[in-house]
Amino acid sequence: MPHVPDTPNSTTLPAHIPLVREPWGMLKSLRAARENLLSILPDIATRQPMVSGKTGRRWHMVMDPDAIRQVLLERVDDYPKSLVTKNLLRPAIGESMFIAEGAHWRWQRRAAAPVFSHRNVTNLAPVMSAAAEAACARIDAAGARAVNMADEMVRATFDVISDVTFSGDDGFDRQSIHRAIDAYIAEAGRVSLLDMLGMPDWVPRPARLMTGHALRDMKHVADAAIEGRRKSGPRATADLLDLLLAGEDPETKRQMNTGELRDNLLTFIVAGHETTALTLGWALYLMGFDPAAQERAHAEARAVIGTDVANADHLQDLPFVRQIVDETLRLYPPAAILSRTAQTADELCGREIRRGDTVMLPIYALHRNHLLWDDPDQFRPERFADRKAIQRYAYLPFGDGPRICIGASFAVQEAVIVLATLLARYRFSAVPGRSPKPVMILTLRPEGGVWLQAEKRP
């Protein structure tokens, strides 16, 4: 699928993917999906409330907020995560709460919910501030050279998630876990023809078998770290592992065993840095794309924090920086497509849904739907000046309903702290000819990186 190039002086649109305007067959769709899932989204999905078709099995793309509410809230048990999603992720994160359904999901969610309370998330802010300071030191060390801010943000957010997960465990090889999961996603997480045909889970997916050894080693390392913490006891300042070890389902008093803890921790490690890193990388790209918005954000950040580092106490005084984060998540939602499998007959937007149908919520198309947003492909942070004006279920960067991302407040707090700190200290300028391309395999990444010049402000 051709990419529309953008330049730093573009007066058109920020980086985007032209969507499909004609029907594709299964093999062409498969080839395209393995390279970029966004490339199979039809343009009509940005102009209609619902689109249906058949590619191996019946599917429906839903962009109508009321119908999405039905899927994610009113009949959530009738629309579990699709087999494709589970087949992609189960080898890496087992039956963690991201994959589990029904009662097994509910008790895990109840046990983990207090971990992400407002108080606990606020208490973790100093780790985020320290990561922002470390990122500034690396940018300073780069001097006049252009910096790939996508890579820098991955490093910063991984510093945060590893510090709040396994603080003080010097013997725990954090980087090996990061590399193992990243390799699994990159090499084995691509859409398989067997998945598209709806073949059962026990049919081997050859590409995924190749990464099994690395995943087994990673799980053994994580298990050892969990057992070591059980023996040594909690840290003076509780980290994520301490909180999960102490957590229990308030209804059944059940606690997570080592395997359940490991699967959920690995989920938090991946999701807890990947999604925030992507949000920050794309936000910095947009700052280079829109210098006027960058100057406004700089003025706000400098007035609030000076040249210091942002912290949790500053969040309420950084409304425009928060709007930039929100608008970035609209244009480049990390989880750009959600997939569900209908378990019973239903009706959405007046259309028949049969048991076994795939129901997709293409968040990328929802966030750019012309029925819901004015000039949806434009970068306009001020859309979010009045959050109450945003239609519920038209904006879903973290999902919604009972399965809304448990770490959403953690991610937003981290993004605002890091972004405000960077914008207070630097002026970011785009590098000509190096605009990123939005590519989704499992998450929506800036292919080619986010290359920016960072000029230190006086």
Sine and cosine of phi, psi and omega as CSV:
sin_phi,cos_phi,sin_psi,cos_psi,sin_omega,cos_omega
0.00,0.00,0.82,-0.57,-0.04,-1.00
-0.91,0.42,0.50,-0.87,0.01,-1.00
-0.95,-0.31,0.72,-0.69,0.06,-1.00
-0.99,0.16,0.93,-0.37,-0.05,-1.00
-0.94,0.34,0.55,-0.84,0.09,-1.00
-0.88,-0.47,0.45,-0.89,0.08,-1.00
-0.83,-0.56,0.33,-0.94,-0.01,-1.00
-0.84,0.54,-0.44,0.90,-0.03,-1.00
-0.99,-0.17,0.23,0.97,-0.05,-1.00
-0.86,0.51,0.68,-0.73,0.08,-1.00
-0.97,-0.26,0.18,0.98,-0.05,-1.00
-0.99,-0.13,-0.98,-0.19,-0.14,-0.99
-0.75,-0.67,0.47,-0.88,0.15,-0.99
-0.92,0.38,0.21,-0.98,-0.11,-0.99
-0.76,0.65,0.74,-0.67,0.00,-1.00
-0.43,-0.90,0.15,-0.99,0.02,-1.00
-0.92,-0.39,0.83,-0.56,0.12,-0.99
-0.89,0.46,0.78,-0.62,-0.07,-1.00
-1.00,0.03,0.29,-0.96,-0.13,-0.99
-0.92,0.40,0.70,-0.71,0.01,-1.00
-0.90,-0.43,0.05,1.00,0.04,-1.00
-0.59,-0.81,0.47,-0.88,-0.03,-1.00
-0.90,0.43,0.60,-0.80,0.07,-1.00
-0.90,-0.43,0.50,-0.86,0.11,-0.99
-0.98,0.19,0.08,-1.00,-0.09,-1.00
-0.89,0.46,-0.73,0.68,-0.08,-1.00
-0.91,0.40,-0.66,0.76,0.03,-1.00
-0.91,0.41,-0.64,0.77,0.04,-1.00
-0.89,0.45,-0.65,0.76,0.00,-1.00
-0.89,0.45,-0.73,0.68,-0.01,-1.00
-0.87,0.49,-0.68,0.73,-0.01,-1.00
-0.92,0.38,-0.66,0.75,-0.05,-1.00
-0.91,0.42,-0.55,0.83,0.00,-1.00
-0.93,0.38,-0.39,0.92,0.03,-1.00
-1.00,-0.09,-0.60,0.80,-0.05,-1.00
-0.23,-0.97,0.95,-0.31,-0.02,-1.00
-0.88,0.48,-0.48,0.88,0.01,-1.00
-0.88,0.47,-0.47,0.88,-0.11,-0.99
-0.94,0.35,-0.23,0.97,0.01,-1.00
-0.99,-0.11,-0.06,1.00,0.03,-1.00
-0.95,0.31,0.76,-0.65,0.03,-1.00
-0.98,0.21,0.60,-0.80,0.03,-1.00
-0.85,0.53,-0.52,0.85,-0.02,-1.00
-0.89,0.45,-0.35,0.94,0.03,-1.00
-0.92,0.39,-0.31,0.95,0.06,-1.00
-1.00,-0.04,0.10,1.00,-0.05,-1.00
-0.72,-0.70,-0.02,1.00,-0.02,-1.00
-0.75,-0.66,0.36,-0.93,0.04,-1.00
-0.98,0.21,-0.35,0.94,-0.06,-1.00
-0.32,-0.95,0.61,-0.79,0.04,-1.00
-0.73,-0.69,0.71,-0.70,-0.02,-1.00
-0.80,-0.60,0.39,-0.92,0.03,-1.00
-0.15,-0.99,-0.18,-0.98,0.01,-1.00
-0.59,-0.81,0.85,-0.52,0.08,-1.00
-0.69,-0.72,0.99,0.12,-0.12,-0.99
1.00,0.05,-0.75,0.67,0.10,-1.00
-0.64,-0.77,0.31,-0.95,0.02,-1.00
-0.93,0.38,0.67,-0.75,0.03,-1.00
-0.66,-0.75,0.38,-0.92,0.03,-1.00
-0.64,-0.77,0.74,-0.67,0.15,-0.99
-0.98,-0.22,0.81,-0.58,-0.13,-0.99
-0.90,-0.43,0.84,-0.54,0.03,-1.00
-0.85,-0.52,0.08,1.00,0.00,-1.00
-1.00,0.07,0.85,-0.53,-0.07,-1.00
-0.83,0.55,-0.63,0.77,-0.01,-1.00
-0.92,0.39,-0.64,0.77,0.03,-1.00
-0.93,0.37,-0.61,0.80,0.04,-1.00
-0.90,0.43,-0.64,0.77,0.06,-1.00
-0.85,0.52,-0.64,0.77,0.02,-1.00
-0.88,0.47,-0.67,0.74,-0.04,-1.00
-0.95,0.32,-0.71,0.70,-0.15,-0.99
-1.00,0.01,-0.33,0.94,-0.09,-1.00
-0.82,-0.58,-0.86,0.51,-0.19,-0.98
-0.95,0.30,-0.55,0.83,-0.02,-1.00
-0.76,-0.65,0.70,0.72,-0.12,-0.99
-0.86,0.51,-0.58,0.81,-0.01,-1.00
-0.95,0.33,-0.36,0.93,0.03,-1.00
-0.99,0.11,-0.14,0.99,-0.02,-1.00
-0.76,-0.65,0.93,0.36,0.05,-1.00
-0.94,0.34,0.24,-0.97,0.05,-1.00
-0.83,0.56,0.57,-0.82,-0.11,-0.99
-0.94,0.34,0.34,-0.94,0.08,-1.00
-0.86,0.50,-0.58,0.82,0.01,-1.00
-0.86,0.51,-0.74,0.67,0.01,-1.00
-0.87,0.50,-0.73,0.69,-0.03,-1.00
-0.91,0.41,-0.66,0.75,0.01,-1.00
-0.89,0.45,-0.57,0.82,0.00,-1.00
-0.93,0.37,-0.64,0.77,-0.24,-0.97
-0.96,-0.26,-0.42,0.91,-0.10,-0.99
-0.83,0.56,-0.66,0.76,0.00,-1.00
-0.85,0.52,-0.46,0.89,-0.05,-1.00
-1.00,-0.06,-0.63,0.77,-0.15,-0.99
-0.82,-0.57,0.26,0.96,0.14,-0.99
0.81,0.59,-0.62,-0.78,0.00,-1.00
-0.98,-0.17,0.72,0.69,0.07,-1.00
-0.92,0.40,0.12,-0.99,-0.06,-1.00
-0.90,0.44,-0.30,0.95,0.03,-1.00
-0.94,0.35,-0.49,0.87,-0.07,-1.00
-0.95,-0.30,-0.59,0.81,-0.11,-0.99
-0.84,0.54,0.43,-0.90,0.01,-1.00
-0.82,-0.58,0.25,-0.97,0.16,-0.99
0.85,0.53,-0.66,-0.75,-0.09,-1.00
-0.89,0.46,-0.58,0.82,-0.02,-1.00
-0.91,0.40,-0.58,0.82,0.07,-1.00
-0.95,0.31,-0.69,0.73,-0.12,-0.99
-0.88,0.48,-0.69,0.73,-0.06,-1.00
-0.94,0.35,-0.58,0.81,0.05,-1.00
-0.90,0.43,-0.67,0.74,-0.01,-1.00
-0.89,0.45,-0.68,0.73,0.01,-1.00
-0.90,0.44,-0.62,0.78,-0.01,-1.00
-0.93,0.36,-0.57,0.82,-0.08,-1.00
-1.00,-0.01,-0.34,0.94,-0.10,-0.99
-0.81,0.58,-0.69,0.72,0.00,-1.00
-0.89,0.46,-0.41,0.91,0.01,-1.00
-0.86,0.50,-0.57,0.82,-0.08,-1.00
-0.96,-0.27,0.49,0.87,0.11,-0.99
-0.90,0.44,0.33,-0.94,0.01,-1.00
-0.84,0.55,-0.67,0.75,-0.02,-1.00
-0.89,0.46,-0.73,0.68,-0.03,-1.00
-0.91,0.41,-0.65,0.76,0.02,-1.00
-0.90,0.44,-0.67,0.74,0.04,-1.00
-0.88,0.47,-0.63,0.77,0.00,-1.00
-0.90,0.43,-0.34,0.94,0.00,-1.00
-1.00,0.02,-0.07,1.00,-0.05,-1.00
-0.85,0.52,-0.61,0.79,0.02,-1.00
-0.85,0.52,-0.52,0.85,0.07,-1.00
-0.91,0.41,-0.63,0.78,0.03,-1.00
-0.92,0.39,-0.66,0.75,0.03,-1.00
-0.89,0.45,-0.65,0.76,0.02,-1.00
-0.90,0.43,-0.61,0.79,0.03,-1.00
-0.92,0.38,-0.59,0.80,0.06,-1.00
-0.90,0.43,-0.67,0.74,0.04,-1.00
-0.89,0.45,-0.68,0.74,0.01,-1.00
-0.90,0.43,-0.61,0.80,0.05,-1.00
-0.90,0.45,-0.64,0.77,0.05,-1.00
-0.88,0.47,-0.65,0.76,0.01,-1.00
-0.89,0.45,-0.63,0.78,0.03,-1.00
-0.93,0.36,-0.61,0.79,0.04,-1.00
-0.91,0.42,-0.67,0.74,0.04,-1.00
-0.87,0.50,-0.66,0.75,-0.03,-1.00
-0.92,0.39,-0.42,0.91,0.00,-1.00
-0.95,0.31,-0.34,0.94,0.03,-1.00
0.91,0.42,-0.76,-0.65,-0.09,-1.00
-0.99,0.11,-0.10,1.00,-0.04,-1.00
-0.94,0.33,0.55,-0.84,0.13,-0.99
-0.90,0.43,0.56,-0.83,-0.05,-1.00
-0.87,-0.49,0.70,-0.72,0.12,-0.99
-0.99,0.16,0.99,-0.11,-0.10,-1.00
-0.94,0.33,-0.33,0.94,0.10,-0.99
-0.89,0.45,-0.72,0.69,0.04,-1.00
-0.91,0.41,-0.64,0.77,0.01,-1.00
-0.88,0.47,-0.64,0.77,-0.01,-1.00
-0.95,0.31,-0.54,0.84,0.10,-0.99
-0.88,0.47,-0.69,0.72,0.00,-1.00
-0.91,0.42,-0.69,0.72,-0.03,-1.00
-0.89,0.46,-0.73,0.68,-0.06,-1.00
-0.96,0.28,-0.47,0.88,0.09,-1.00
-0.95,0.32,-0.57,0.82,0.13,-0.99
-0.84,0.54,-0.68,0.73,-0.03,-1.00
-0.91,0.42,-0.81,0.59,-0.12,-0.99
-0.92,0.40,-0.57,0.82,0.01,-1.00
-0.95,0.30,-0.58,0.81,0.02,-1.00
-0.94,0.34,-0.58,0.81,0.00,-1.00
-1.00,0.08,-0.13,0.99,0.01,-1.00
-0.99,-0.16,-0.76,0.65,-0.08,-1.00
-0.79,-0.61,0.78,0.62,-0.05,-1.00
-0.87,0.49,0.75,-0.66,0.09,-1.00
0.99,0.15,-0.09,1.00,0.02,-1.00
-1.00,0.05,0.98,0.18,-0.08,-1.00
-0.91,0.42,-0.44,0.90,-0.01,-1.00
-0.98,0.18,-0.12,0.99,-0.03,-1.00
-1.00,0.08,0.85,-0.53,-0.07,-1.00
-0.99,0.13,1.00,0.05,-0.06,-1.00
-0.90,0.43,-0.68,0.74,-0.08,-1.00
-0.91,0.41,-0.56,0.83,-0.01,-1.00
-0.92,0.40,-0.60,0.80,0.06,-1.00
-0.91,0.42,-0.69,0.72,0.03,-1.00
-0.85,0.52,-0.75,0.67,-0.03,-1.00
-0.90,0.44,-0.64,0.76,-0.04,-1.00
-0.90,0.43,-0.72,0.69,-0.01,-1.00
-0.93,0.36,-0.66,0.76,-0.01,-1.00
-0.89,0.46,-0.65,0.76,0.03,-1.00
-0.91,0.42,-0.63,0.77,0.02,-1.00
-0.88,0.47,-0.73,0.69,-0.01,-1.00
-0.90,0.44,-0.70,0.72,-0.07,-1.00
-0.92,0.39,-0.67,0.74,-0.13,-0.99
-1.00,-0.07,-0.56,0.83,-0.13,-0.99
-0.92,-0.40,-0.15,0.99,-0.07,-1.00
-1.00,0.05,0.04,1.00,0.00,-1.00
-0.95,0.31,0.50,-0.87,-0.05,-1.00
-0.87,0.50,0.75,-0.66,0.01,-1.00
-0.98,-0.19,0.56,-0.83,0.07,-1.00
-0.86,0.52,-0.58,0.82,0.03,-1.00
-0.89,0.46,-0.58,0.81,0.05,-1.00
-0.92,0.38,-0.70,0.71,-0.03,-1.00
-0.90,0.43,-0.52,0.86,0.03,-1.00
-0.99,0.15,-0.11,0.99,0.03,-1.00
0.97,0.24,0.46,0.89,0.02,-1.00
-0.93,0.37,0.52,-0.85,-0.06,-1.00
-0.92,0.40,0.29,-0.96,-0.11,-0.99
-0.88,0.47,-0.49,0.87,-0.09,-1.00
-0.97,0.23,-0.19,0.98,0.07,-1.00
-0.97,0.26,0.87,-0.50,-0.10,-0.99
-0.88,0.48,0.65,-0.76,0.17,-0.99
-0.98,-0.20,0.96,-0.26,-0.17,-0.99
-0.80,0.60,-0.68,0.74,-0.08,-1.00
-0.89,0.46,-0.60,0.80,-0.06,-1.00
-0.96,0.28,-0.46,0.89,0.02,-1.00
-0.90,0.44,-0.45,0.89,-0.07,-1.00
-0.94,0.35,-0.34,0.94,-0.06,-1.00
-0.97,-0.25,0.09,1.00,-0.08,-1.00
-0.87,0.48,-0.62,0.78,-0.04,-1.00
-0.89,0.46,-0.71,0.70,-0.01,-1.00
-0.89,0.45,-0.62,0.78,0.00,-1.00
-0.93,0.37,-0.64,0.76,0.03,-1.00
-0.88,0.47,-0.69,0.73,0.03,-1.00
-0.88,0.47,-0.66,0.75,-0.02,-1.00
-0.89,0.46,-0.67,0.74,-0.01,-1.00
-0.93,0.37,-0.60,0.80,0.04,-1.00
-0.89,0.46,-0.67,0.74,0.02,-1.00
-0.89,0.45,-0.69,0.72,0.00,-1.00
-0.91,0.42,-0.67,0.74,0.03,-1.00
-0.86,0.51,-0.68,0.74,0.00,-1.00
-0.89,0.45,-0.64,0.77,0.01,-1.00
-0.91,0.42,-0.64,0.77,0.00,-1.00
-0.91,0.41,-0.71,0.70,0.01,-1.00
-0.90,0.43,-0.61,0.79,0.05,-1.00
-0.88,0.47,-0.62,0.79,0.02,-1.00
-0.94,0.34,-0.60,0.80,0.05,-1.00
-0.84,0.54,-0.64,0.77,-0.05,-1.00
-0.97,0.22,-0.64,0.77,-0.09,-1.00
-0.99,0.16,-0.40,0.92,-0.01,-1.00
1.00,0.00,0.16,-0.99,-0.08,-1.00
-0.94,0.35,0.38,-0.93,0.08,-1.00
-0.96,0.27,0.28,-0.96,0.02,-1.00
-0.86,0.51,-0.68,0.74,0.15,-0.99
-0.95,-0.31,0.92,-0.39,-0.13,-0.99
-0.86,0.51,0.74,-0.67,0.11,-0.99
-0.98,-0.20,-0.11,-0.99,-0.09,-1.00
-0.88,0.48,-0.66,0.75,0.01,-1.00
-0.90,0.43,-0.68,0.74,0.05,-1.00
-0.86,0.51,-0.70,0.71,-0.04,-1.00
-0.91,0.42,-0.64,0.77,0.02,-1.00
-0.94,0.34,-0.62,0.78,0.05,-1.00
-0.88,0.48,-0.59,0.81,-0.01,-1.00
-0.99,0.10,-0.27,0.96,-0.10,-1.00
-0.95,0.33,0.51,-0.86,0.08,-1.00
-0.51,-0.86,0.45,-0.89,0.07,-1.00
-0.93,0.37,0.89,-0.46,-0.06,-1.00
-0.88,0.47,-0.35,0.94,-0.01,-1.00
-1.00,0.06,-0.67,0.74,-0.09,-1.00
-0.95,-0.31,-0.18,0.98,-0.07,-1.00
0.91,0.41,0.23,0.97,0.01,-1.00
-0.96,0.28,0.63,-0.77,0.08,-1.00
-0.90,-0.43,0.37,-0.93,-0.01,-1.00
-0.97,0.26,0.69,-0.72,0.14,-0.99
-0.99,0.17,-0.01,-1.00,-0.09,-1.00
-0.87,0.49,-0.69,0.72,-0.01,-1.00
-0.90,0.44,-0.66,0.75,0.01,-1.00
-0.93,0.37,-0.64,0.77,0.07,-1.00
-0.88,0.48,-0.71,0.70,-0.03,-1.00
-0.88,0.47,-0.73,0.69,-0.03,-1.00
-0.88,0.47,-0.65,0.76,0.00,-1.00
-0.96,0.29,-0.60,0.80,0.06,-1.00
-0.89,0.45,-0.68,0.73,0.02,-1.00
-0.90,0.44,-0.58,0.81,0.08,-1.00
-0.88,0.47,-0.73,0.69,-0.01,-1.00
-0.91,0.41,-0.60,0.80,-0.01,-1.00
-0.89,0.46,-0.72,0.69,-0.02,-1.00
-0.94,0.35,-0.84,0.54,-0.07,-1.00
-0.92,0.39,-0.52,0.85,-0.09,-1.00
-0.96,0.29,-0.30,0.96,0.08,-1.00
-0.90,-0.45,-0.55,0.83,-0.07,-1.00
-0.89,0.46,-0.77,0.64,-0.08,-1.00
-0.92,0.40,-0.66,0.75,0.00,-1.00
-0.94,0.34,-0.62,0.78,0.04,-1.00
-0.88,0.48,-0.67,0.74,0.02,-1.00
-0.90,0.43,-0.68,0.73,0.02,-1.00
-0.86,0.50,-0.71,0.70,-0.01,-1.00
-0.93,0.38,-0.66,0.75,0.03,-1.00
-0.87,0.48,-0.73,0.68,0.02,-1.00
-0.92,0.40,-0.62,0.79,0.01,-1.00
-0.88,0.47,-0.66,0.75,0.02,-1.00
-0.94,0.35,-0.59,0.81,0.13,-0.99
-0.84,0.54,-0.71,0.71,-0.03,-1.00
-0.92,0.39,-0.50,0.87,0.08,-1.00
-0.92,0.40,-0.61,0.79,0.09,-1.00
-0.94,0.35,-0.54,0.84,0.00,-1.00
-0.95,0.31,-0.57,0.82,-0.09,-1.00
-0.83,-0.57,0.99,0.11,-0.04,-1.00
-0.86,0.52,-0.53,0.85,-0.01,-1.00
-0.91,0.42,-0.69,0.72,0.05,-1.00
-0.90,0.44,-0.61,0.79,0.02,-1.00
-0.89,0.46,-0.68,0.73,-0.01,-1.00
-0.90,0.43,-0.61,0.79,0.03,-1.00
-0.91,0.41,-0.68,0.74,0.01,-1.00
-0.92,0.40,-0.62,0.78,0.04,-1.00
-0.88,0.48,-0.71,0.70,-0.02,-1.00
-0.87,0.49,-0.66,0.75,0.01,-1.00
-0.91,0.41,-0.73,0.68,-0.03,-1.00
-0.91,0.42,-0.68,0.74,-0.02,-1.00
-0.91,0.42,-0.61,0.79,0.01,-1.00
-0.92,0.40,-0.51,0.86,-0.07,-1.00
-1.00,0.02,-0.69,0.72,-0.13,-0.99
-0.89,-0.46,-0.07,1.00,-0.06,-1.00
0.89,0.45,-0.77,-0.64,0.07,-1.00
-0.96,-0.29,0.29,0.96,0.03,-1.00
-0.99,0.14,-0.21,-0.98,0.02,-1.00
-0.96,-0.29,0.60,-0.80,-0.01,-1.00
-0.95,0.31,0.45,-0.89,0.08,-1.00
-0.61,-0.79,-0.04,-1.00,-0.10,-1.00
-0.88,0.48,-0.52,0.85,-0.01,-1.00
-0.93,0.38,-0.32,0.95,-0.05,-1.00
-1.00,0.03,-0.23,0.97,-0.21,-0.98
-0.84,0.54,-0.69,0.72,-0.06,-1.00
-0.94,0.35,-0.27,0.96,0.00,-1.00
-0.99,-0.16,0.22,0.98,-0.01,-1.00
-0.83,-0.56,0.82,0.57,-0.10,-1.00
-0.90,0.43,-0.61,0.79,-0.05,-1.00
-0.96,0.29,-0.59,0.81,0.09,-1.00
-0.87,0.48,-0.66,0.75,0.05,-1.00
-0.89,0.45,-0.62,0.78,0.04,-1.00
-0.89,0.46,-0.60,0.80,0.06,-1.00
-0.89,0.45,-0.68,0.74,0.05,-1.00
-0.88,0.48,-0.71,0.71,-0.01,-1.00
-0.89,0.46,-0.71,0.70,-0.02,-1.00
-0.93,0.37,-0.56,0.83,0.09,-1.00
-0.88,0.47,-0.69,0.72,0.02,-1.00
-0.92,0.39,-0.44,0.90,0.09,-1.00
-0.95,0.32,-0.76,0.65,-0.06,-1.00
-0.95,0.30,-0.59,0.81,-0.09,-1.00
-0.74,-0.67,0.91,0.41,0.00,-1.00
-0.90,0.43,0.80,-0.60,-0.04,-1.00
-0.83,0.56,-0.69,0.72,0.09,-1.00
-0.99,-0.11,1.00,0.07,-0.21,-0.98
-0.99,0.16,-0.25,0.97,0.04,-1.00
-0.62,-0.78,0.83,-0.56,0.14,-0.99
-0.97,-0.26,0.58,-0.82,-0.06,-1.00
-0.76,-0.65,0.72,-0.69,0.02,-1.00
-0.77,-0.63,0.36,-0.93,0.07,-1.00
-0.87,-0.50,0.87,-0.50,-0.03,-1.00
-0.92,0.40,0.77,-0.63,-0.01,-1.00
-0.99,-0.12,-0.16,0.99,-0.01,-1.00
-0.45,-0.89,0.29,-0.96,0.03,-1.00
-0.90,0.43,0.58,-0.82,-0.04,-1.00
-0.39,-0.92,-0.02,-1.00,0.08,-1.00
-0.67,-0.74,0.78,-0.63,0.05,-1.00
-0.79,-0.61,0.78,-0.63,-0.02,-1.00
0.80,0.60,0.57,0.82,0.00,-1.00
0.97,0.25,0.14,0.99,-0.06,-1.00
-0.94,-0.35,0.62,-0.79,-0.03,-1.00
-0.94,0.35,0.74,-0.67,0.14,-0.99
-0.91,-0.41,0.82,-0.58,0.01,-1.00
-0.98,-0.19,0.43,-0.91,0.08,-1.00
-0.85,0.53,0.76,-0.66,-0.02,-1.00
1.00,-0.09,-0.21,0.98,0.05,-1.00
-0.91,0.42,0.57,-0.82,0.14,-0.99
-1.00,0.06,0.81,-0.59,0.04,-1.00
-0.92,-0.40,0.93,-0.36,-0.02,-1.00
-0.99,-0.16,0.65,-0.76,0.14,-0.99
-0.93,-0.37,1.00,-0.03,-0.04,-1.00
-0.98,0.20,1.00,0.00,-0.10,-0.99
-0.85,0.53,-0.59,0.80,0.03,-1.00
-0.85,0.53,-0.70,0.71,0.01,-1.00
-0.97,0.26,-0.60,0.80,0.05,-1.00
-0.86,0.51,-0.71,0.70,-0.04,-1.00
-0.95,0.31,-0.21,0.98,0.03,-1.00
-0.88,-0.48,0.35,0.94,-0.06,-1.00
-0.98,0.20,0.80,-0.61,-0.07,-1.00
-0.93,0.36,-0.32,0.95,0.05,-1.00
-0.97,0.23,-0.27,0.96,-0.13,-0.99
-0.90,-0.44,-0.38,0.92,-0.12,-0.99
-0.72,-0.70,0.63,-0.77,0.13,-0.99
-0.98,0.18,0.74,-0.68,0.00,-1.00
0.69,0.73,0.88,0.47,-0.22,-0.98
-0.90,0.43,-0.38,0.93,-0.01,-1.00
-1.00,0.06,-0.08,1.00,0.00,-1.00
-1.00,0.08,0.51,-0.86,0.08,-1.00
-1.00,0.03,0.94,-0.34,-0.02,-1.00
-0.65,-0.76,1.00,0.04,-0.04,-1.00
-0.85,0.53,-0.49,0.87,-0.07,-1.00
-0.91,0.41,-0.18,0.98,0.11,-0.99
-0.80,0.60,-0.52,0.86,-0.13,-0.99
-0.99,-0.17,0.26,0.97,0.05,-1.00
-0.89,0.46,-0.55,0.83,0.08,-1.00
-0.86,-0.51,1.00,-0.10,-0.06,-1.00
-0.89,0.46,-0.47,0.88,-0.02,-1.00
-0.93,0.37,-0.32,0.95,0.01,-1.00
-0.99,0.17,-0.20,0.98,0.01,-1.00
-0.99,0.13,0.83,-0.55,-0.04,-1.00
-0.89,0.45,0.75,-0.66,0.04,-1.00
-0.87,0.50,0.67,-0.74,-0.02,-1.00
0.94,0.33,0.17,0.99,0.20,-0.98
-0.99,-0.12,-0.26,0.97,-0.03,-1.00
-0.74,-0.67,0.95,-0.33,-0.16,-0.99
-0.70,-0.72,0.86,0.52,-0.01,-1.00
-0.92,0.39,-0.39,0.92,0.00,-1.00
-0.87,-0.50,0.34,0.94,-0.11,-0.99
0.96,0.28,-0.29,-0.96,0.03,-1.00
-0.23,-0.97,-0.01,-1.00,-0.04,-1.00
0.97,0.25,-0.22,-0.98,-0.05,-1.00
-0.89,0.46,-0.36,0.93,-0.01,-1.00
-0.98,-0.18,0.35,0.94,0.09,-1.00
-0.83,0.56,0.54,-0.84,-0.05,-1.00
-0.80,0.60,0.83,-0.55,-0.06,-1.00
-0.92,0.38,-0.40,0.92,-0.03,-1.00
-0.98,-0.21,0.35,0.94,-0.07,-1.00
-0.85,0.52,-0.72,0.69,-0.03,-1.00
-0.92,0.38,-0.57,0.82,0.08,-1.00
-0.86,0.51,-0.74,0.68,-0.05,-1.00
-0.91,0.42,-0.70,0.72,-0.02,-1.00
-0.92,0.40,-0.69,0.72,0.02,-1.00
-0.85,0.52,-0.72,0.70,0.00,-1.00
-0.89,0.45,-0.69,0.73,-0.04,-1.00
-0.89,0.46,-0.69,0.73,-0.03,-1.00
-0.92,0.38,-0.67,0.74,-0.01,-1.00
-0.88,0.47,-0.75,0.67,-0.04,-1.00
-0.93,0.36,-0.73,0.69,-0.05,-1.00
-0.90,0.44,-0.70,0.72,0.00,-1.00
-0.88,0.48,-0.66,0.75,0.00,-1.00
-0.89,0.46,-0.71,0.70,-0.02,-1.00
-0.92,0.40,-0.69,0.72,-0.05,-1.00
-0.95,0.32,-0.45,0.90,0.06,-1.00
-0.93,0.38,-0.51,0.86,-0.14,-0.99
-0.98,-0.21,-0.41,0.91,-0.15,-0.99
-0.76,-0.65,0.43,-0.90,0.23,-0.97
-0.96,-0.28,0.86,-0.52,-0.04,-1.00
-0.98,-0.18,0.76,-0.65,0.00,-1.00
-0.83,-0.56,0.68,-0.73,0.00,-1.00
-0.93,0.37,0.51,-0.86,0.07,-1.00
-1.00,-0.06,0.86,-0.51,-0.05,-1.00
-0.81,0.59,0.69,-0.73,0.08,-1.00
0.98,0.18,0.11,0.99,-0.07,-1.00
-0.80,-0.59,0.67,0.74,0.05,-1.00
-0.96,0.26,0.67,-0.74,-0.01,-1.00
-0.96,0.29,0.35,-0.94,0.07,-1.00
-0.93,-0.36,0.80,-0.60,0.04,-1.00
-0.94,0.35,0.88,-0.47,-0.01,-1.00
-0.76,-0.65,0.78,-0.63,0.03,-1.00
-0.91,-0.42,0.85,-0.52,0.25,-0.97
-0.96,-0.28,-0.91,0.40,0.15,-0.99
-0.92,-0.39,-0.60,0.80,0.10,-0.99
-0.81,-0.59,0.24,-0.97,-0.07,-1.00
-1.00,0.00,0.97,-0.23,-0.11,-0.99
-0.95,-0.30,0.44,-0.90,0.08,-1.00
-1.00,0.07,1.00,-0.04,-0.01,-1.00
-0.90,0.44,0.72,-0.70,-0.06,-1.00
1.00,-0.08,-0.18,0.98,0.03,-1.00
1.00,0.06,0.14,-0.99,0.06,-1.00
-0.90,-0.43,1.00,-0.02,-0.07,-1.00
-1.00,-0.02,0.87,-0.50,-0.05,-1.00
-0.69,-0.72,0.52,-0.85,0.22,-0.98
-1.00,0.05,0.75,-0.66,-0.01,-1.00
-0.91,-0.42,0.94,-0.33,0.00,-1.00
-0.98,-0.18,0.83,-0.55,-0.02,-1.00
-0.94,0.34,0.76,-0.65,-0.02,-1.00
-1.00,0.09,0.51,-0.86,0.02,-1.00
-0.94,0.35,0.00,0.00,0.00,0.00
